[in-house]
């Protein structure tokens, strides 16, 4: 029973992060901290081997370093960098590429959808005001936590957590 709760915990927390980012354009440090701490609690409760824990933590640290580089360059927000890292920690090295590829595709689709929506609203609001339209900001802020959550949920289905659950259920 505890395993089922643990396996549901990460998806629930990632969905909360995505929805929260959509609504507020922020990913709280508390939520990122909860996701990180829950990894260690879940790993302990399920009996994840220490070498697996080390590889999962290494994935999180590697992504955190890259994420803070992207944050310093102004490409992503600080909450996004931290959410990327804690998601990578849950997923581990084995799912890192799948996570990042799916997240990038989801982020691109999100950017296209948001830009389209923004353009429609701008056209409706500023119809006939060409000079104003030319000076209006052409970039938009993206709630990238949605794309991170989509990538994480997609990769989670192949993660150590669910592979181990399948082995236990079959064995």
C-alpha positions in Angstrom: 0.0 0.0 0.0 2.8 2.4 0.9 4.4 1.8 -2.5 1.2 2.8 -4.3 1.2 6.1 -2.4 4.9 6.7 -3.1 4.4 6.0 -6.8 1.6 8.5 -6.9 3.4 11.1 -4.9 5.8 12.3 -7.6 3.2 12.6 -10.3 0.9 14.5 -8.0 3.6 16.9 -6.9 4.7 17.5 -10.6 1.1 18.2 -11.6 0.8 20.6 -8.7 4.0 22.4 -9.8 2.7 22.7 -13.4 -0.7 23.9 -12.4 0.7 26.3 -9.9 3.1 27.8 -12.4 0.2 28.2 -14.9 -1.8 30.1 -12.3 0.9 32.2 -10.6 3.9 32.1 -12.9 5.9 30.9 -9.9 7.1 27.6 -8.6 7.6 27.9 -4.9 10.7 26.9 -3.1 8.6 24.9 -0.6 7.1 22.8 -3.4 10.6 22.2 -4.9 11.9 21.3 -1.4 9.0 19.0 -0.8 9.7 17.2 -4.1 13.4 16.8 -3.1 12.7 15.6 0.4 10.0 13.2 -0.7 12.5 11.6 -3.0 14.8 10.6 -0.1 11.8 9.5 2.0 10.4 7.4 -0.8 13.8 5.9 -1.7 14.3 4.9 2.0 10.8 3.4 2.3 11.0 1.4 -0.9 14.6 0.3 -0.2 16.3 1.9 -3.2 19.9 0.8 -3.3 22.5 3.3 -2.3 24.2 3.3 -5.7 20.8 4.1 -7.3 20.3 6.9 -4.9 23.7 8.3 -5.8 23.0 8.2 -9.5 19.6 9.9 -9.0 21.2 12.6 -6.9 24.0 13.0 -9.5 21.3 13.5 -12.2 19.7 16.2 -10.1 23.0 18.0 -9.4 24.0 17.9 -13.1 20.6 19.3 -14.1 20.8 21.9 -11.3 24.2 23.2 -12.6 22.9 23.5 -16.1 19.6 25.0 -14.9 21.3 27.7 -12.9 23.5 28.5 -16.0 20.3 28.9 -18.0 18.8 31.0 -15.2 21.9 33.2 -15.1 21.6 33.7 -18.8 18.0 34.8 -18.4 16.6 31.8 -20.3 14.5 30.3 -17.5 13.3 31.2 -14.1 14.9 30.1 -10.8 11.9 28.0 -9.9 12.1 26.3 -13.2 15.8 25.5 -12.7 15.1 24.0 -9.3 12.0 22.0 -10.6 14.1 20.6 -13.4 16.7 19.4 -10.9 14.3 17.8 -8.4 12.5 16.1 -11.3 15.8 14.8 -12.7 16.6 13.5 -9.2 13.4 11.5 -9.1 13.9 10.2 -12.6 17.6 9.4 -12.5 20.2 9.2 -15.2 18.4 6.5 -17.1 15.4 8.7 -17.9 17.2 12.0 -18.2 17.4 12.2 -22.0 13.8 11.1 -22.4 12.7 13.7 -19.8 14.6 16.5 -21.4 13.5 15.7 -24.9 9.8 15.4 -24.1 10.1 18.5 -21.9 11.6 20.5 -24.8 8.9 19.4 -27.2 6.2 20.2 -24.7 7.9 23.6 -24.1 8.0 24.4 -27.8 4.3 23.5 -28.2 3.5 25.5 -25.1 5.4 28.5 -26.6 3.6 28.2 -29.9 0.2 28.0 -28.2 0.8 30.9 -25.8 2.2 33.1 -28.6 -0.8 32.3 -30.8 -3.2 33.1 -27.9 -1.3 36.3 -27.1 -1.4 37.4 -30.7 -5.2 36.8 -30.9 -5.8 38.8 -27.7 -3.5 41.6 -28.9 -5.3 41.8 -32.3 -8.7 41.9 -30.5 -7.5 44.5 -28.0 -5.6 46.8 -30.3 -7.4 46.4 -33.6 -6.7 49.5 -35.7 -3.8 50.8 -33.4 -0.8 49.8 -35.6 1.6 52.2 -33.9 0.8 50.8 -30.5 1.1 47.2 -31.8 4.5 47.9 -33.1 5.8 49.0 -29.6 4.1 46.3 -27.6 6.4 43.7 -26.1 6.7 40.8 -28.6 8.0 38.2 -26.1 5.8 36.4 -23.6 6.5 34.7 -20.3 5.9 31.0 -20.3 4.8 28.9 -17.4 7.5 26.4 -18.2 6.7 24.3 -15.2 3.9 22.8 -17.4 6.5 21.5 -19.9 8.7 20.3 -17.1 5.8 18.4 -15.5 4.8 16.9 -18.9 8.4 15.7 -19.5 8.7 14.3 -16.0 5.4 12.5 -16.1 6.2 11.0 -19.5 9.6 9.8 -18.4 8.4 8.6 -15.0 6.6 5.6 -16.6 10.0 4.1 -17.5 11.7 5.1 -14.3 13.4 2.9 -11.7 10.3 3.4 -9.5 7.8 1.8 -11.9 10.3 -0.8 -13.2 10.8 -1.9 -9.6 7.1 -2.0 -8.9 6.5 -4.1 -12.0 9.2 -6.5 -10.9 7.7 -6.8 -7.4 4.2 -7.3 -8.8 5.4 -10.0 -11.2 7.7 -11.7 -8.8 
